[in-house]
C-alpha cells in the first residue's frame, strides 16, 4: 500500500510539472504572438544555436542505498541488508566532478542532447551493525573499505511541437546509461572478505522540455521526466528527472551557463549479474562554459 501511495504522489508531482511547463509554453507562445504586431524591426533576436558544447564543473549531492541478495541452490534468493552508502558506510555525500554536455539540432523538429560525467567515492569505516552483502557477512565493529565508481552517459531525443524565434516546446525520450562498480572489502585474521558488483543500469525517462529566449542572448531551458515499469513480480524500474538551466552568450559563439539538476531512480532487480535493490538520488548545480553555433 505504501509503495502505491508513493507512486501516486510521484505521478501527481510530475503531472503538475508537466502542466506547469505546458502552461509556460502556451503563455510564452501567446505573448510572442501578441507582441509580433508591436515589436519594432530594430529588435534582433539571436538565432538559437544549432550546436552547443558545454564544459564545466558539476557539484552533486548524492544518496545511494542498496541491497545485494544472496543466491541459494535451486535458484532462490535470501535478502541481504539494506545499506546506505553515505550513512552506514561513510561515503561523502557531496563531490565535485567534470561534466560534458552537447546539444545538436538535426532538424527544426528534432535534436539530440548528450552528456557525460563520472564520480568516484571511497571510504574506510567501522560499521555499527552486521551487514550481509551477497554471500558475505561483515560483522559489527569491522572496518570495511567501500568504493563506488560511477559513469553516467545521457542521451535525450527531443521532439518539438512548437518552434519559433523565441520558444521551443516539445516532448522527449531519453536514457541515462549508468555503470556502477561497487567494492566492499574487509580483513579478518586469516582471510580477506571481498564483494564486487558491476552493473550497467539503463535509466529511461519520458517527459516535456522547453527553451525560451528571455532577452537577446539569454536563454532559459527546462526539462521534467518520469518513467515506471514493472516487467515482472520481482523486477521494477522507477526513475525521475528535473533540469533547469540558464545560458548567456556574451560574445558571438561564447557563453556561460548555470544549471540545477535533480533526479534519481530505484531498481528492484532479479537478473544474473545482480539480485537485490539499488536506489540512487543525485542533485546539484553545474556551472559551465558554452560554445554555440
C-alpha positions as CSV (number, residue, x, y, z in Angstrom):
1,X,0.0,0.0,0.0
2,X,2.8,2.4,0.9
3,X,4.6,1.9,-2.4
4,X,1.3,2.6,-4.3
5,X,0.8,5.8,-2.3
6,X,4.4,6.9,-3.1
7,X,3.9,6.1,-6.8
8,X,0.7,8.2,-6.9
9,X,2.4,11.1,-5.2
10,X,5.2,11.0,-7.8
11,X,2.7,10.9,-10.6
12,X,0.9,13.9,-9.1
13,X,4.2,15.8,-8.8
14,X,5.3,15.2,-12.4
15,X,1.8,15.7,-13.8
16,X,1.9,19.1,-12.0
17,X,5.4,19.8,-13.5
18,X,4.1,18.9,-16.9
19,X,1.1,21.2,-16.6
20,X,3.4,24.0,-15.5
21,X,5.7,23.5,-18.5
22,X,2.8,23.3,-20.8
23,X,1.2,26.4,-19.3
24,X,4.6,28.3,-19.5
25,X,5.0,27.3,-23.2
26,X,1.4,28.3,-24.1
27,X,1.7,31.6,-22.2
28,X,5.0,32.4,-23.9
29,X,3.6,31.5,-27.3
30,X,0.6,33.7,-26.8
31,X,2.7,36.6,-25.6
32,X,5.0,36.3,-28.6
33,X,2.1,36.2,-31.0
34,X,0.6,39.3,-29.3
35,X,4.0,41.1,-29.5
36,X,4.6,40.5,-33.2
37,X,2.4,43.4,-34.1
38,X,4.1,45.8,-31.8
39,X,7.8,44.8,-31.9
40,X,9.9,47.1,-34.0
41,X,12.3,45.7,-36.6
42,X,15.2,47.0,-34.6
43,X,14.8,44.2,-32.0
44,X,17.3,41.5,-33.0
45,X,16.8,38.0,-31.6
46,X,19.8,35.8,-31.7
47,X,19.2,32.6,-33.6
48,X,19.2,29.6,-31.2
49,X,22.5,27.6,-31.6
50,X,22.1,24.6,-33.8
51,X,25.1,23.1,-32.0
52,X,26.1,23.8,-28.4
53,X,29.0,22.3,-26.4
54,X,29.2,22.7,-22.7
55,X,32.1,22.0,-20.4
56,X,32.1,22.8,-16.7
57,X,32.1,21.7,-13.0
58,X,29.3,19.7,-11.5
59,X,28.7,19.8,-7.7
60,X,26.4,16.9,-6.9
61,X,24.9,15.7,-3.6
62,X,24.2,12.0,-3.7
63,X,22.3,9.4,-1.7
64,X,22.8,5.7,-2.6
65,X,21.0,2.8,-0.9
66,X,21.4,-0.8,-2.0
67,X,20.7,-4.4,-1.1
68,X,22.6,-7.3,-2.6
69,X,20.8,-10.6,-2.1
70,X,22.4,-14.0,-1.6
71,X,21.6,-16.7,-4.1
72,X,20.8,-20.2,-2.8
73,X,20.8,-23.6,-4.6
74,X,17.7,-24.1,-6.6
75,X,17.5,-20.6,-7.9
76,X,16.1,-18.8,-4.9
77,X,17.5,-15.7,-3.1
78,X,17.8,-14.6,0.5
79,X,17.5,-10.8,1.1
80,X,20.7,-9.1,2.1
81,X,21.0,-6.0,4.4
82,X,19.6,-2.7,3.1
83,X,22.6,-0.3,3.4
84,X,23.0,3.4,2.9
85,X,26.5,4.0,1.4
86,X,26.6,7.5,3.0
87,X,25.0,6.9,6.4
88,X,26.2,3.4,7.1
89,X,29.5,3.2,5.2
90,X,30.6,6.8,5.3
91,X,30.9,7.7,1.7
92,X,30.9,11.5,1.2
93,X,27.5,13.0,0.2
94,X,29.0,16.0,-1.7
95,X,31.5,15.9,-4.5
96,X,32.9,17.9,-7.5
97,X,33.5,16.5,-10.9
98,X,33.9,17.5,-14.6
99,X,30.8,17.4,-16.8
100,X,30.4,17.4,-20.6
101,X,27.2,18.2,-22.5
102,X,26.3,18.7,-26.1
103,X,23.1,19.6,-28.0
104,X,22.8,19.0,-31.8
105,X,19.9,20.4,-33.7
106,X,19.4,18.0,-36.5
107,X,16.1,19.4,-37.9
108,X,13.6,22.1,-36.9
109,X,11.5,19.5,-35.2
110,X,14.2,17.3,-33.7
111,X,17.5,17.5,-31.7
112,X,19.9,15.2,-29.9
113,X,21.1,16.1,-26.4
114,X,24.1,14.2,-25.0
115,X,26.0,14.3,-21.7
116,X,28.6,12.6,-19.6
117,X,30.1,12.7,-16.1
118,X,31.9,10.3,-13.8
119,X,32.0,10.2,-10.0
120,X,34.3,8.0,-7.8
121,X,34.0,7.8,-4.0
122,X,35.7,5.6,-1.4
123,X,35.9,5.4,2.4
124,X,37.1,3.1,5.2
125,X,34.7,3.0,8.1
126,X,33.8,0.9,11.2
127,X,30.3,-0.5,10.9
128,X,27.9,-0.5,13.9
129,X,25.8,-3.5,12.8
130,X,26.1,-6.8,10.9
131,X,25.8,-6.3,7.2
132,X,25.2,-9.0,4.7
133,X,26.2,-8.2,1.1
134,X,25.6,-11.0,-1.3
135,X,27.3,-14.2,0.1
136,X,29.5,-12.2,2.6
137,X,28.6,-11.1,6.1
138,X,30.5,-8.2,7.5
139,X,30.4,-8.2,11.3
140,X,29.8,-5.5,13.9
141,X,32.8,-3.3,14.6
142,X,34.6,-4.5,11.4
143,X,36.4,-2.0,9.2
144,X,35.0,-2.0,5.6
145,X,36.7,-0.4,2.6
146,X,33.9,0.8,0.4
147,X,34.2,2.3,-3.1
148,X,31.6,3.3,-5.7
149,X,32.8,4.2,-9.2
150,X,30.1,5.6,-11.4
151,X,30.0,6.7,-15.0
152,X,26.8,8.3,-16.4
153,X,26.1,8.7,-20.2
154,X,23.0,10.6,-21.2
155,X,21.1,10.7,-24.5
156,X,17.8,12.7,-24.9
157,X,15.9,12.6,-28.2
158,X,13.9,15.8,-28.3
159,X,10.9,16.5,-30.5
160,X,9.5,20.0,-30.9
161,X,5.8,20.7,-31.1
162,X,6.3,24.5,-31.0
163,X,9.3,26.1,-32.7
164,X,9.8,29.8,-33.4
165,X,12.3,32.6,-32.9
166,X,12.0,32.7,-29.1
167,X,10.2,29.5,-28.0
168,X,10.8,25.8,-28.4
169,X,8.5,23.3,-26.6
170,X,8.0,19.6,-27.0
171,X,8.4,16.1,-25.7
172,X,11.5,13.9,-25.2
173,X,12.5,10.3,-24.7
174,X,15.8,9.8,-23.1
175,X,18.1,7.4,-21.2
176,X,20.8,7.7,-18.5
177,X,23.1,4.7,-19.1
178,X,24.9,4.4,-15.8
179,X,27.7,2.0,-15.0
180,X,28.2,1.0,-11.3
181,X,31.2,-0.7,-9.8
182,X,30.8,-1.4,-6.1
183,X,33.6,-2.9,-4.0
184,X,33.3,-3.9,-0.3
185,X,36.5,-5.3,1.4
186,X,37.5,-6.2,4.9
187,X,40.3,-8.1,6.5
188,X,40.0,-10.9,9.1
189,X,42.9,-12.7,10.8
190,X,43.1,-15.5,8.2
191,X,41.3,-14.2,5.2
192,X,40.0,-11.3,3.1
193,X,36.3,-10.6,2.7
194,X,35.5,-9.2,-0.7
195,X,32.4,-8.4,-2.6
196,X,32.5,-6.8,-6.1
197,X,29.4,-5.9,-8.1
198,X,29.4,-4.4,-11.6
199,X,26.1,-3.3,-13.2
200,X,25.0,-1.4,-16.3
201,X,21.8,0.4,-15.3
202,X,19.8,1.9,-18.2
203,X,17.5,4.6,-16.7
204,X,14.7,5.6,-19.1
205,X,12.9,9.0,-18.9
206,X,9.9,10.4,-20.8
207,X,8.7,14.0,-20.4
208,X,8.5,17.5,-21.6
209,X,11.1,20.2,-22.4
210,X,11.3,23.8,-23.4
211,X,13.7,26.6,-24.2
212,X,12.8,30.3,-24.2
213,X,14.7,33.5,-25.1
214,X,14.1,35.8,-22.2
215,X,16.1,38.6,-23.8
216,X,18.5,38.6,-26.8
217,X,21.4,36.2,-26.0
218,X,19.8,34.9,-22.7
219,X,18.1,31.5,-22.8
220,X,16.1,29.6,-20.2
221,X,15.8,25.8,-20.6
222,X,13.8,23.3,-18.6
223,X,13.0,19.6,-18.6
224,X,11.0,17.2,-16.5
225,X,10.5,13.5,-17.0
226,X,9.4,10.3,-15.3
227,X,9.4,6.5,-16.0
228,X,7.9,3.5,-14.4
229,X,7.9,-0.2,-15.5
230,X,7.3,-3.4,-13.7
231,X,8.0,-6.2,-16.2
232,X,7.8,-9.0,-13.6
233,X,6.9,-9.5,-10.0
234,X,10.5,-9.2,-8.7
235,X,11.7,-6.5,-11.2
236,X,10.8,-2.8,-11.1
237,X,12.2,0.3,-12.8
238,X,11.3,3.7,-11.5
239,X,13.1,7.0,-12.4
240,X,12.5,10.8,-12.4
241,X,14.5,13.9,-13.5
242,X,14.1,17.7,-13.3
243,X,16.5,20.1,-15.0
244,X,16.6,23.9,-15.3
245,X,19.4,25.9,-16.8
246,X,20.2,29.4,-18.0
247,X,22.7,30.2,-20.8
248,X,24.1,33.7,-21.6
249,X,26.1,34.4,-24.8
250,X,28.4,37.3,-24.0
251,X,30.4,37.3,-27.3
252,X,29.2,35.8,-30.6
253,X,29.5,32.0,-30.1
254,X,30.9,32.1,-26.5
255,X,28.8,32.0,-23.4
256,X,28.4,30.9,-19.8
257,X,25.7,29.0,-18.1
258,X,24.3,27.5,-14.8
259,X,22.1,24.5,-14.3
260,X,20.3,22.8,-11.4
261,X,19.5,19.2,-11.9
262,X,17.8,16.7,-9.6
263,X,17.0,13.1,-10.4
264,X,17.0,9.6,-9.2
265,X,16.0,6.0,-9.8
266,X,15.1,2.8,-7.9
267,X,15.6,-0.6,-9.3
268,X,14.4,-3.9,-7.9
269,X,16.4,-6.4,-9.9
270,X,16.4,-10.2,-10.3
271,X,19.0,-10.6,-13.1
272,X,22.1,-12.8,-13.4
273,X,24.5,-10.0,-12.6
274,X,22.6,-8.5,-9.7
275,X,19.9,-9.7,-7.3
276,X,18.6,-7.0,-5.0
277,X,17.8,-3.3,-5.0
278,X,19.5,-0.1,-5.9
279,X,18.2,3.4,-5.1
280,X,20.2,6.4,-6.2
281,X,19.3,10.1,-6.0
282,X,21.6,12.9,-7.2
283,X,21.1,16.7,-7.3
284,X,23.3,19.7,-7.6
285,X,24.5,22.8,-9.5
286,X,26.5,22.8,-12.7
287,X,28.4,25.9,-14.0
288,X,29.9,25.8,-17.4
289,X,31.4,27.5,-20.5
290,X,29.4,27.0,-23.6
291,X,30.3,27.3,-27.3
292,X,27.3,27.6,-29.6
293,X,26.9,27.9,-33.4
